[in-house]
Amino acid sequence: MWDPRVEEMPPEELKRLQYRLLKTLVYRLYSFSNFYHERMRAAGVHPDDVKTLDDIAKLPFMYKSDLRDNYPDRIFTASQDELVRYHVSSGTTGKPTVVGYTANDLEIWTTSLARSLTACGLGRGDVMQVSYGYGLFTGGLGLHYGAERIGATVLPIGTGNTERQIELMQDLHVTAIACTPSYLVHLGETAERMGVSIKNDTNLRVGILGAEPWSERMRTGLQDSLGIRVFDIYGTSELSGPMFTECTEQQGIHIWGDIAYPEIIDPETGEQLPPGEKGELVMTVLKKEALPMIRYRIGDVTMLDDAVCACGRTSPRIMRIQGRVDDMLIVRGINVFPSQVEHTLMGIPEVLGSAFQIEVDRRGALDSMLVRVEMSRDAFSDKITDLMRVKAKVTHDLRNSLNVAADVELVAPGTLPRFEGKAKRVIDRRVY
């Protein structure tokens, strides 16, 4: 472990620490932040009302719209002289979100990733290829500093130029890669076309994958085909960037309790849900200086496990992200997440479950959903009977999984677009 004193802290002691940090944070923001003072006053809550850790539920939520409405820096609680860096997210609508960092914010971010990468079995002697974007995006720099902190050697290659990435992976004896799941699939396919086996012709043994939802079946497929272990990483630009990973047990993402406090809520009512129930992730960052976050509604769908992990770490874990509340499709009254589609397709060997596209439209008064999916190279055939058999299987399995009918279109291998950044799986043509 990177810091056993904190990572193995007894649960009750950890809760006492979290309460002290929360109390300090709430008093600081009530006293020095106009935004939080007004938000708490409107909610009828005072810092003195926070008498236990459970009283966090009395505090108001924070939303991404708050960051956009206060663009660029009106929520910041650090002066310009204290800031050492900005990152900016790429919003799809309206203004982007700007995140400022003090030197201490960067230190906490780096420490969080040092713990996380150590939990994945990485350390001195490893060579990490960082294939996330650098610059305004938080992914590349976050993994870069975390890897350097644990003594690994960093290859800061960024995105794109996949053939060159594979050559350098071989020449520099890369042992770990950090990238999106869809890019690792693309990298594996490109290597195969180059006559390179990631499993046999490289030293790669670990993948740190995030920035988009992916399924357990996709993990199994990548581990089997590439001969490596792949770990889920989690974070958002607003929280600082990617901060938390699974450990070698691969049974959930550790949220370091001295850094952040996670909650799961019902996205409709805002009520807290107990461990084991699926809902929307809400995060409070307990030690952030430049851009504090109290009860930030992230919009990701997951569940919480507060049991001590088999690895000995005591911080709570969130399970694999299953989608986003705002990305959820409602088709004929049924909630559909792209991750559900991927999970189903990954279980059908005749198709390439990582290469699919969902198109939603409206025929008259009824919604329609079309799922395009690539055939696997081994199963691809020009025989109509073979194609009809596979299409019937895909249609049947999707119906059973989603509880709503979907049309299926099988396409040739390599037909659908590949993505170096976040995969874009959904086209919604409905007009409301």
N, C-alpha and C positions, 0 to 999 in steps of 0.2 A: 504494500500500500504506500501511497505517497505521504499521507499524514494519518497514521493509525489513531492518534489521540482524538482527532475529530471524526474520522470515518467510522470508528468503532465506539463512539460515545454512547453510553447507555441511553435508551429512548427517553426516559424521564428526565435525565440531565439535559438531553438535547432539547426537549420541550421547554425546560426552564430557560435555556439559552435563547431559544427562539422568541419567547415572551419578552425577555429583556431587550432584545434587538428590536422587536416590533414596537414596544412601548417607547423606546428612544426615538425610533423613526417617526412615529405618529406625533409625538410632541414637537420634534424638529420641524416637521412639515406644517403642522397647525400654526406654529409660531412664525415661520419664515417663508412659507409658500402661499401666495395669494390664491393660487388655484386650489390647493388642497384645503386651505382654511375655508374658502367659500363652499367647496364641495361638502365638507364635513358639517359646516353650519347649516346648509340646506337640508342635509340628512338628519339633523337634530342630534348629532353625536359630538362628544367632546373627548379629548384624550383621557380624561379621568374615567370615562365609561369603559375603557379597555382594561379590565381587571384580571382577565385570564386570556390565554391564547385563543380559546373558543370565541372570545368577544370580537375577533377579527371579522366575524360575520355581521357585526353592527356597522362596519365601515362601508362607505359607498364604493361602487365599482368604478374602474377607469376603463376607457374604451379607446380604440385606435382613432376614432373621430376626434377625441380630445387632443391628440397630438397634431392632427391636421388642422383643427380649428385654432390651435395656438402656434402654428408654424411661424418661424422656424424654431424659436427657442424660448417662448414665453413661459414654459413650464420648468425650464432649467432652474436648479437651485445652487448652481455654482457660477461664479463670475467668469468673465472672459479670460481673466488672468489665470484662473485655475484649470481651464480646459486645455487638454493636450491633443485631442483628436475629435474629428467628426466622422460619423458614418451616416449614409443616407439610403433609405430603402427605396425601391422602385415601386411606387404605388400604381395600381391599374386605373384608379380614378382619383381626380382631385390632386391635392398636393402630396408629395412624398412625406415620409416621416424622417426627421433629423434627430440623431442621437449624439449627445455630447459625452465625452469621457474625461474624467480627471486622471491623474497618474495612479491614484489608488483604485479607481474603477478598472483600469487596465490590469493592475496587479491582481485584483480579485478574479477577473476574467481568465487571466493566464493561469492562476492557481487552480481554478475550477477545472480547466482543461488538462492541467498536469495530473490532477487526481484521476480525471476521466480516462486519459490515455494510458495511465498506469494500470487502471482497472481493466483495460482491454489487453493487458499483457505486453505493452510496449515500454521501451526504455532506452538506456544508453546502448549504442551499437546498432539500433534500428535506423533505417533510412526511410523517411516519409515523403512520398510524392503528394504534394497538395494540389489537387486538380479542381478545387473550388476557385471561383473568381476572386481576384484581388481588387483593391480600390475601394469604391464606395460600399460594395457588398462586404458584409462582416465575415463571411465564411473563410476566405483564404488567410487573412491575417490572424484570425483567432486560432486556427489550427497550427499556423506557422509558429506563433509565440509559445503555444502550449507544448508543441513537439520539441522546440529548442530547450524549454525549461526542463524537460525530463532527460535531456542529454542526447536526443535523437538528432540525426543529420537531416536537414530539410531540403527538398527539391521543390522550389516555388514555381511550378510550371504553369499554374492557372488552367484556363479552359482552352479547348480547341487543339488543332494540330495533332490529332490522335496518333497517327503513325509515328511522329517524333516522340510522343509520350511513351509509346511502347519500346522504341529503340533505347531511350534513356533509362527506362525501367530495367532493361536488360543490362545496359552498359554500366550503370551505377549501382547495380545490385539492390534495387529498391525492395524493402520488406513490407511496407505499408502504404496504402493509398487512401486519401480522403477525397470523396467526390459524391455526386448524386448517384442513387441506385441505377437510374436509367443510363447515366454516362458509363458506369462500370459495365453494364450490359453491352453498350455500344463499343466500348474498348475491347471487350472479349470477342465480339464479332469481328472487329477490325483486325485483331491479332490473328484470328483464325484465317482470315483472307490473306494475311501476310505470311501464313505458314508458321506462325509462332504459337506455341502452347503456353498460356500463362501458367498452367500447372507444372509443366515439365521444363520450360525454357527460361523461367524467371525465378527469383528468390521471394516473390510476393507471398506473404502469409496472412496479412490482415487488411481488411477494408473497413474504413470508418465512413458510413453512408448516412446521408440525411438530406434535408431541404425539401423533400417531397415524400408523401405517403408511399409506403411499400409494404408488402405482405410477408408473412412468415414463409410461405411457399416460395416467394422470390428469393428469400435468404437461402433456403435449402437448395434451390436451383443454382444460385451463384456459388455457394460453397462446394457443391458437387462438381460443377463444370470447371471452376477455376482452381479448386484445391486449396482454398483459403478459408479463414473464418471472417465473417462480416458482422459488424456491430452497428447498432442504431445510435445516432447522435441527435441531440435535440437542443434547440434554442431558437430565439427570434431576434431580429435586429433591435427591437425595443428593449429586450431583457439585457442585451449586450451583444449577442451573437450566439453561435453554437457553444454550449457550455457543459452539457451533461450527456453521458453515454451509459450504455449497458456495461456490466462487468463480464468476466469470462463465463459466468453462469448463464448469460443471455436470457435473463428472466425479468426484464424491465429496466428502465432507465433510472439511474440513481440521481435524485435531486438533492444536492448537498444541503443539509438542513441548516447549516450556519450561514448559508448564502441566500437561499430562497425558501419560501413556504408555499407549497401547492395546495389547491383546493379543486374539487370537482363539483360542479353545480348543474342543476337542471337548467338548460338553456332557455326554457320558456319562463320559469318562475323565479330563477335566481337562487333557489334554495340549495344549500349544501347537500351533497349526496355522500353516503358512506363508502368506505373502501369496497371495491369489487363492483360498483355500479358505474355504468358508462354515462358520461356527460361531458360538459364543456370544461376545459382546463382554465383555471384562474391562478395567476401567479403574483406573489408579493416578493419583491427583491429586497432583502433585509439590510443590505450594506451598500446600496448604490448612492453615489454623491451627486453627480451632475444631473441625472434624469431619474429620480426615484419613481418606483412603480408600486402602488398599493392596490391589490385586488384587480389586477389588469386582466380583462377578459380577452384571452388570446384567440378563442374561436376554434381551437383544435379539439377533436373528440377523442377521449381516452378514458382510462379508469386508474384508480390509485390502489397501491398495495403498501400498507404500512408495516407489514411483518418484516422482521430482521431477515436479510438475504442470506442465502447459504454461504456466501463469500465472507460473511461476518460484518459487512457494512450495515449500519443501522438507519441511515437516512431513508425516507420513503421513496418508492419507485413509481413512476408512471409506466403504464403498458404502451405497447406500440400505438402510435397515432393512427386512428382509423379513418380520418378524413377531417373536414372542416365543417363547422355548422353552416357557414355562409357558402361553402362549395357543394353542400348536399343538394342533390337533385330530388325534386318531388315529381314523380311520374305516376299519374292517375292516383294520387293520394298516398303513394308509397315512398318512403325515404330510401334513396339509393345513393351510396357512396362509391366513387370510382375504385376505391380499395377493395370493395366487395367483388366487383367485376374482376379485378386482377386476381384476387384470391381464388376465384372459381376457375378462371382460365389457366392458372398455374397448375391446376390439378388435372388438366387434359393434355396428355403428351403429344397429341397430334397438332397442337397449336402452340405458338410462341406467346406465352401469357404476359410477357413484359412489353409486347408490341401490340397495342390495341388503341382504339379510338371510339368514343361514345358520341353519337349524334342524336340530339333530342329535337323533335319538331312537333307540330300540332296539325292533325288532320281533322278539319272541322272543329268539333268541340273536344276531341280526344287527343291526349298526348301519345306520341309514338317515340320509341327508342330503338336506335340502330346501333349495334356493336360490330365494328369492323375489327378483325383480328387476323394476324398473319399465320399462315400454315407453317409448321416446322419444316425444315428442309427434308428430313427423312420421310415425312408423311405426305409431302406435296406430290400431287398426282394429276394427270390429265383425264383420269377416268371419272365420269360423272357420278357413278355409283359410289366411289370412294369419297368424293366431296360431299355428296348428299348424306352419307353416313356420319361424317364428322360434323357437318352443319347441324344435323338432328341432335347429336350428342351435346354440342355446345348450347343449342337452344334449350334443350331439356335441363341441363345443369344450371344455366343462368336463371331459368324460371324457378327452379327449386331454391336457389340461393337468394334471389332478389324478391320473390313473391310477386313479380310483375313480368309480363311477357316482353321479350325483346326480339326484334328481327336481327338476324346474324348475316354478316357478309364475310366470307373467307377470301383473303387476298394472298397473293404470292409472297414468299419470303423477301424481305428488303423493301417492300412497297411503302409502308407507313414511315412518316418522318422520325428521325432520331434526334435526341436533344442533348446538347452539352450542358445546359443548365437545367432548370426545373422542367419536367415533362408537362406538356399541355395535352391532356387526355380528352377534354370535353368540348363539344361544339353545341351550344344551345341556340337553336334557331327560332324558338318560340317568341311570339310578340304578345306582350301583355297589355 
